[in-house]
Amino acid sequence: MKRILGLALLLSIACTGEQYGLSSSNIINGTPATGTTENWTVAVYNAGLTSENAGLCSGTVIGPHVVLTAKHCIYSEPSGGGRTWEEVPAHDLVVIEGTDLTTSGGVVSRRFVREWRSTSGAYTDRDLGTGRDIAVLIVDEPFTGITPRGVGRTVPANGSPATIVGFGRTNPNDAVESSGTKYVGTTSIAGSDGQRIQTIGESWTCQGDSGGPLLVGNNVVGVTSYGVGGCGSNSTHIFVAVAAHLDLIDDALAFVPP
């Protein structure tokens, strides 16, 4: 089983919502990201969980101290069949810059999270259906050598070509073996209700891509949230529309370190 080097913790994927027939969204039919081309896509790792249920997500650098990700990535799945999700302490979250979490050469830097903010209330699966599965992380050390992505302030038009990036599975049939490497895929905007965006294309998201970006041009227009029907071409892939949460995002971008 692969390890995230330097953390000494086994890498596995938290499949948010899976018990309810959903799958948290690696890029299927994508290509490996190399060098610094997509260095603004980072991994978000919950180091506070045990090796059996450790959590890997993706995120996007949108400011010197700010990472955009999914709300369910900052909550722990309930144990014992309960429905109350638990907040992940900020100090348990690690933001990892790099292309391959399984090799020393693939990890560039690590940053700890100072605080996180999300839509109101504790996470529930209702946040998926209402397009509220979004959060921002504020890190202690500023990102250097990374050009933050802009934030799309309007919902993209149907048919717009789009890009997806994440650290999730590249093979939907394995457990964790194909996770931990950054992949890039192409897709297009299939529709939106103003709160959520659906895509269709040759590449798809899978477990571990949750929180990663959906980009049109250089702007993040969506956050990978969930999929219905698995990780294949016949499944539905849903992203939170960032244009619906500009107050949350703009407030985080105004952060000035003390």
Residue pairs with C-beta under 8 A, 6 or more apart in sequence:
1 10
1 11
1 12
1 176
1 177
2 10
2 11
2 101
2 102
2 176
2 177
2 179
2 180
3 9
3 10
3 11
3 102
4 11
4 45
4 96
4 101
4 102
4 107
4 180
5 101
5 102
5 103
5 104
5 107
6 104
6 107
6 110
7 45
7 47
7 94
9 47
9 51
9 54
10 51
10 54
11 54
11 56
11 101
11 102
11 176
11 179
11 180
12 51
12 52
12 53
12 54
12 56
12 175
12 176
13 24
13 55
13 56
13 168
13 169
13 175
13 176
13 179
13 207
13 208
14 24
14 46
14 49
14 53
14 54
14 55
14 56
14 57
14 73
14 76
14 77
15 23
15 24
15 207
16 22
16 24
16 70
16 72
16 73
16 77
16 210
16 226
17 23
17 24
17 72
17 125
17 128
17 226
18 24
20 125
21 228
22 125
22 128
22 226
22 227
22 228
23 206
23 207
23 226
23 227
23 228
23 230
23 231
23 235
24 57
24 70
24 72
24 207
24 208
24 209
24 210
24 225
24 226
24 227
25 166
25 168
25 205
25 206
25 207
25 209
25 210
25 212
25 224
25 225
25 226
25 227
25 231
25 237
25 238
26 166
26 167
26 168
26 169
26 170
26 171
26 178
26 179
26 181
26 183
26 205
26 206
26 207
26 208
26 209
27 164
27 165
27 166
27 168
27 170
27 183
27 184
27 185
27 203
27 204
27 205
27 206
27 209
28 169
28 170
28 171
28 172
28 185
28 203
28 204
28 205
28 206
28 231
28 232
29 185
29 202
29 203
29 204
30 164
30 170
30 183
30 184
30 185
30 186
30 203
31 183
31 184
31 185
32 99
32 181
32 182
32 183
32 184
33 41
33 99
33 165
33 182
33 183
33 184
34 99
35 99
36 145
36 146
38 165
38 182
38 184
39 61
39 97
39 108
39 145
39 146
40 60
40 61
40 146
40 147
40 148
40 149
41 58
41 59
41 60
41 61
41 165
41 166
41 167
41 182
41 212
41 213
42 58
42 59
42 60
42 61
42 67
42 95
42 96
42 97
43 56
43 57
43 58
43 59
43 95
43 96
43 98
43 101
43 167
43 180
43 182
44 56
44 57
44 58
44 59
44 67
44 69
44 73
44 93
44 94
44 95
44 96
44 137
44 211
45 54
45 55
45 56
45 57
45 93
45 94
45 95
45 96
45 101
46 54
46 55
46 56
46 57
46 73
46 76
46 88
46 92
46 93
47 54
47 92
47 93
47 94
48 88
48 89
48 91
48 92
48 93
49 55
49 76
49 92
53 77
55 73
55 76
55 88
56 101
56 167
56 168
56 179
56 180
56 208
57 69
57 70
57 73
57 167
57 208
57 210
57 211
57 212
58 69
58 165
58 166
58 167
58 168
58 208
58 209
58 210
58 211
58 212
58 213
58 224
59 67
59 68
59 69
59 73
59 95
59 137
59 211
59 212
60 67
60 68
60 69
60 149
60 165
60 212
60 213
60 220
60 223
61 67
61 143
61 146
61 148
61 149
62 68
62 136
62 148
62 149
62 150
62 151
62 220
62 249
62 253
63 148
63 252
63 253
63 255
64 142
64 143
64 148
65 114
65 138
65 139
65 140
65 142
65 143
65 255
65 257
66 136
66 137
66 138
66 139
66 148
66 252
66 253
66 255
67 95
67 136
67 137
67 139
68 134
68 135
68 136
68 151
68 211
68 213
68 220
68 223
68 242
68 249
69 134
69 135
69 136
69 137
69 210
69 211
69 212
69 223
70 133
70 134
70 135
70 210
70 211
70 223
70 224
70 225
70 240
71 118
71 119
71 123
71 127
71 132
71 133
71 134
71 135
72 85
72 123
72 127
72 128
72 133
72 210
72 225
73 135
73 210
73 211
74 87
74 88
74 93
74 116
74 118
74 123
74 135
74 137
75 85
75 86
75 87
75 88
75 122
75 123
76 85
76 86
76 87
76 88
77 85
78 84
78 85
78 86
83 124
84 122
85 122
85 123
85 124
87 122
88 116
90 113
90 114
90 115
90 116
90 137
91 112
91 113
93 112
93 113
93 116
93 137
94 110
94 111
94 112
94 113
95 110
95 111
95 112
95 113
95 137
95 139
96 107
96 109
96 110
97 107
97 108
97 109
97 110
97 111
97 143
97 146
98 106
98 107
98 108
98 109
98 182
99 106
99 181
99 182
100 106
100 107
100 180
100 181
100 182
101 107
101 167
101 180
101 181
102 180
102 181
106 181
111 139
111 140
111 141
111 143
112 139
112 140
113 137
113 138
113 139
113 140
114 138
114 139
114 140
115 137
115 138
116 135
116 136
116 137
116 138
117 135
117 136
117 138
117 248
117 251
117 252
118 134
118 135
118 136
118 248
119 127
119 132
119 133
119 134
119 135
119 245
119 248
123 133
126 132
127 133
128 225
128 226
128 238
130 195
131 193
131 194
131 195
131 196
131 225
131 240
131 241
131 244
132 195
132 240
133 223
133 225
133 226
133 240
134 223
134 225
134 240
134 242
134 245
134 248
135 211
136 248
136 249
136 252
138 252
138 255
140 257
142 257
149 213
149 215
149 218
149 219
149 220
150 218
150 219
150 220
151 219
151 220
151 242
151 246
151 249
152 216
152 219
152 220
152 221
152 222
152 242
152 243
153 243
153 246
154 243
155 192
155 194
155 197
155 221
155 241
155 243
156 162
156 189
156 192
156 197
156 216
156 221
157 189
158 189
158 190
158 191
158 192
159 188
159 189
160 188
160 189
160 216
161 186
161 188
161 216
162 186
162 187
162 188
162 189
162 199
162 201
162 214
162 215
162 216
162 221
163 184
163 185
163 186
163 187
163 213
163 214
163 215
163 216
164 184
164 185
164 186
164 187
164 199
164 203
164 205
164 209
164 212
164 213
164 214
164 215
164 224
165 182
165 183
165 184
165 185
165 212
165 213
165 215
166 182
166 183
166 205
166 208
166 209
166 210
166 212
166 224
167 179
167 180
167 181
167 182
167 183
167 208
167 209
167 212
168 179
168 183
168 205
168 206
168 207
168 208
168 209
168 210
168 212
169 176
169 178
169 179
169 206
169 207
169 208
169 231
170 178
170 179
170 181
170 183
170 206
171 177
171 178
172 206
172 230
172 231
172 232
179 207
179 208
180 208
185 201
185 202
185 203
185 204
186 201
186 202
186 203
187 199
187 200
187 201
187 202
187 203
187 204
187 214
187 237
188 199
188 200
188 201
189 197
189 198
189 199
189 216
190 198
190 199
190 200
191 197
191 198
192 198
192 241
194 241
194 243
194 244
195 240
195 241
195 244
196 225
196 238
196 239
196 240
196 241
197 214
197 221
197 222
197 238
197 239
197 240
197 241
198 236
198 237
198 238
198 239
199 214
199 237
199 239
204 227
204 231
204 232
204 233
204 235
204 237
205 212
205 224
205 227
205 231
205 237
206 227
206 231
207 231
209 224
210 224
210 225
210 226
211 223
211 224
212 223
212 224
213 220
213 222
213 223
213 224
214 220
214 221
214 222
214 223
214 224
214 239
215 221
220 242
221 239
221 241
221 242
221 243
222 239
222 240
222 241
222 242
223 239
223 240
223 242
224 237
224 239
225 238
225 239
225 240
226 238
227 235
227 236
227 237
227 238
228 235
228 236
228 238
229 235
229 236
242 249
